[in-house]
Amino acid sequence: LWMVGLGVAMLAHAGYGLIAEKQAADLLDADVAAVGSQVFIEVLVGAGLALWGGIGEFKPIRLADAKKPRWESLHARPDFHCYNHRGKLLRPLLKETLPKP
């Protein structure tokens, strides 16, 4: 959680730095077309920290969990699987309408 907070703080600081650069350019009557490198790097690092902190703890995949029935397989009804569907009627239609390569 602290990484997310630090990342958000860095993003806020980068926004404040961008506003300060724009105000300084307005005072000097200069046109700022690009973002400064410090602000760009701060946005990248801040976003990376916030995203990495939001992932949480990585847990290993254990093979022992495969012995338990999964939620998807509890309600599976193989008798109701349908592999012959209306999609087979699209092939002749596509052959007629699409140009030959």
Secondary structure as GFF3:
##gff-version 3
##sequence-region A 1 101
A	DSSP	alpha_helix	2	27	.	.	.	ID=ss1
A	DSSP	alpha_helix	37	55	.	.	.	ID=ss2
A	DSSP	three_ten_helix	63	67	.	.	.	ID=ss3
A	DSSP	alpha_helix	71	74	.	.	.	ID=ss4
A	DSSP	three_ten_helix	78	80	.	.	.	ID=ss5
A	DSSP	three_ten_helix	86	89	.	.	.	ID=ss6
A	DSSP	alpha_helix	90	97	.	.	.	ID=ss7
###
